[in-house]
Amino acid sequence: MEIVPGIHQVDGVNGNCFIIVRDELTLIDTGMPKNSAKIVKYIQDILKRKPSDIKTIVLTHFHIDHVGNASDLKKLSGAKVAIHEADADYVAGRKTQPVPKSVVGMLMKVLIPLFFGSRPVEPDIKLNDGDTIAGLTTIHTPGHTPGSICLFDPASKILFVGDLLRFNGSKIEMGPLPLDTGEVHQSISKIAAIDFDIMLSGHGIPLRPDASVTVREFAKSLP
């Protein structure tokens, strides 16, 4: 669906994949593995563009439901893959991905490689706080993962928050299974200082209008 002119969301990939449509195409996250064909179909059938128009794939963090099709799409399009430097070695397969210290975390460690394994992808660009990529400002927001990022688009006043936050249609809440809850709270306070109209997260639905007002109220409620 088109969220606002030039910003699209691809449904059905088990994790929100966003496409910024300008002279070039920029993807933010790629959903679970084995869904690259759905993303390509959307680009061809809805946007009337070619996969080679994808020039940049920005990953908000290393979790499989965000990076699952990055390798396939990079090979298909020739796009550059970008991720924060603190998550780069995990998505490249050089380091074992950390999981939350909980029963669910232990299950994730065992089951995800068995049933949802994705191909490692070598990042072309390692981002840091304040970097600009494809017109987006990188905001380092650790806690969910060490290198989690949000991306602010000043042209549309949209903030892409990955799994830092989500909106389910009635309330805003933290993303699931943080590695460090204290860091998550600090990261939420960080983005609460930004003025943005729409919040787009890795799961859930768009939060609008005046999304930053709602985020500030939520940040004040945190311990």
JONORBEL-V41673 format. One record per residue. N is the residue number from 1. RES is the residue in one small letter. SS is DSSP state (H for helix, E for strand, - for the rest). PSI is psi in radians with two decimals (999 if undefined). OMEGA is omega in whole degrees, -180 to 180 (* if undefined). Layout:
<<N:RES:SS:PSI:OMEGA> <N:RES:SS:PSI:OMEGA>>
This chain:
<<1:m:-:2.72:175> <2:e:E:2.08:-177> <3:i:E:-0.90:169> <4:v:E:2.87:180> <5:p:-:2.13:177> <6:g:-:-0.03:177> <7:i:E:2.03:-175> <8:h:E:2.68:174> <9:q:E:2.28:177> <10:v:E:2.09:-179> <11:d:-:2.83:172> <12:g:-:0.32:-180> <13:v:-:0.24:175> <14:n:-:0.88:-177> <15:g:-:2.30:-173> <16:n:-:2.24:174> <17:c:E:2.15:-178> <18:f:E:2.52:178> <19:i:E:2.17:174> <20:i:E:2.11:-173> <21:v:E:1.85:174> <22:r:-:-2.56:177> <23:d:-:-0.65:175> <24:e:-:2.86:176> <25:l:E:2.36:175> <26:t:E:2.23:176> <27:l:E:2.39:171> <28:i:E:1.92:-176> <29:d:-:2.81:-170> <30:t:-:0.10:178> <31:g:-:-3.03:-179> <32:m:-:2.75:179> <33:p:-:2.76:176> <34:k:-:0.44:177> <35:n:-:0.18:-178> <36:s:H:-0.57:-180> <37:a:H:-0.61:178> <38:k:H:-0.69:180> <39:i:H:-0.76:179> <40:v:H:-0.72:179> <41:k:H:-0.72:179> <42:y:H:-0.77:-180> <43:i:H:-0.73:-177> <44:q:H:-0.79:-172> <45:d:H:-0.66:-176> <46:i:-:-0.81:-177> <47:l:-:-0.29:-177> <48:k:-:0.73:179> <49:r:-:3.03:-179> <50:k:-:2.63:176> <51:p:H:-0.56:180> <52:s:H:-0.20:176> <53:d:H:-0.25:175> <54:i:E:2.03:-178> <55:k:E:-0.45:-177> <56:t:E:2.36:173> <57:i:E:1.97:-179> <58:v:E:2.21:-179> <59:l:-:2.20:-177> <60:t:-:-0.40:175> <61:h:-:3.12:-168> <62:f:-:-0.03:-175> <63:h:-:2.59:-171> <64:i:H:-0.54:-179> <65:d:H:0.07:176> <66:h:H:-0.50:-177> <67:v:H:0.07:-168> <68:g:-:-0.53:-178> <69:n:-:0.17:-175> <70:a:H:-0.74:-179> <71:s:H:-0.84:-179> <72:d:H:-0.76:-177> <73:l:H:-0.58:176> <74:k:H:-0.80:180> <75:k:H:-0.67:-176> <76:l:H:-0.68:-171> <77:s:H:-0.43:-173> <78:g:-:0.21:-178> <79:a:-:2.72:173> <80:k:E:2.36:178> <81:v:E:2.29:-178> <82:a:E:2.46:177> <83:i:E:2.75:178> <84:h:E:2.54:-175> <85:e:H:-0.50:-179> <86:a:H:-0.32:178> <87:d:H:-0.08:-171> <88:a:H:-0.77:-177> <89:d:H:-0.46:179> <90:y:H:-0.77:-179> <91:v:H:-0.41:177> <92:a:-:-0.16:179> <93:g:-:0.16:180> <94:r:-:-0.38:178> <95:k:-:2.60:175> <96:t:-:2.28:-175> <97:q:-:2.29:177> <98:p:-:2.62:177> <99:v:-:2.75:179> <100:p:-:2.58:179> <101:k:-:1.36:-179> <102:s:-:2.97:177> <103:v:H:-0.75:179> <104:v:H:-0.70:179> <105:g:H:-0.73:178> <106:m:H:-0.69:177> <107:l:H:-0.73:178> <108:m:H:-0.75:-177> <109:k:H:-0.60:-178> <110:v:H:-0.80:-169> <111:l:H:-0.64:-175> <112:i:H:-0.82:178> <113:p:H:-0.53:-178> <114:l:H:-0.73:-171> <115:f:H:-0.37:-173> <116:f:-:0.49:-175> <117:g:-:2.36:176> <118:s:-:2.74:180> <119:r:-:2.39:174> <120:p:-:2.65:178> <121:v:-:2.33:-180> <122:e:-:2.05:179> <123:p:-:2.45:175> <124:d:-:-0.47:-176> <125:i:E:2.21:176> <126:k:E:2.04:-172> <127:l:E:2.71:172> <128:n:-:2.88:-179> <129:d:-:2.26:178> <130:g:-:-0.20:178> <131:d:-:2.61:174> <132:t:E:2.32:177> <133:i:E:2.23:-179> <134:a:-:0.64:179> <135:g:-:0.04:-178> <136:l:E:2.48:176> <137:t:E:2.23:180> <138:t:E:2.27:176> <139:i:E:1.98:-180> <140:h:E:2.09:-177> <141:t:-:1.25:-176> <142:p:-:2.90:179> <143:g:-:-0.95:175> <144:h:-:-0.82:167> <145:t:-:2.91:-179> <146:p:-:-0.60:-176> <147:g:-:0.42:178> <148:s:-:2.46:178> <149:i:E:2.70:164> <150:c:E:2.77:-178> <151:l:E:2.16:-179> <152:f:E:2.24:177> <153:d:E:1.77:-178> <154:p:-:-0.43:-178> <155:a:-:-0.65:-178> <156:s:-:-0.09:-176> <157:k:-:0.71:176> <158:i:E:2.42:174> <159:l:E:2.09:175> <160:f:E:2.11:-170> <161:v:E:0.09:-179> <162:g:E:-2.25:180> <163:d:-:0.35:176> <164:l:-:-0.77:-180> <165:l:E:2.87:171> <166:r:E:2.75:178> <167:f:E:2.17:-175> <168:n:-:0.14:-179> <169:g:-:-0.38:179> <170:s:-:-0.52:-180> <171:k:-:2.76:176> <172:i:E:2.53:-179> <173:e:E:2.84:176> <174:m:E:2.67:173> <175:g:-:2.80:-175> <176:p:-:2.75:168> <177:l:-:0.97:177> <178:p:-:2.59:174> <179:l:-:-0.56:-178> <180:d:-:1.76:-176> <181:t:H:-0.66:179> <182:g:H:-0.74:177> <183:e:H:-0.65:178> <184:v:H:-0.80:180> <185:h:H:-0.75:179> <186:q:H:-0.67:-180> <187:s:H:-0.66:177> <188:i:H:-0.73:177> <189:s:H:-0.60:180> <190:k:H:-0.83:-179> <191:i:H:-0.34:178> <192:a:-:-0.29:180> <193:a:-:-0.10:-177> <194:i:-:2.52:174> <195:d:-:2.06:178> <196:f:-:2.64:-176> <197:d:-:-0.62:-174> <198:i:E:2.39:174> <199:m:E:2.19:178> <200:l:E:2.18:-175> <201:s:E:2.97:-178> <202:g:-:-0.37:177> <203:h:-:2.77:-178> <204:g:E:-2.88:-174> <205:i:-:2.88:-180> <206:p:-:2.47:173> <207:l:E:2.07:-180> <208:r:-:2.79:-7> <209:p:-:-3.09:177> <210:d:-:0.80:-175> <211:a:H:-0.62:-177> <212:s:H:-0.51:177> <213:v:H:-0.79:179> <214:t:H:-0.70:180> <215:v:H:-0.69:178> <216:r:H:-0.72:179> <217:e:H:-0.72:179> <218:f:H:-0.72:-179> <219:a:H:-0.65:180> <220:k:H:-0.44:-177> <221:s:H:-0.17:-177> <222:l:-:2.60:180> <223:p:-:999:*>>
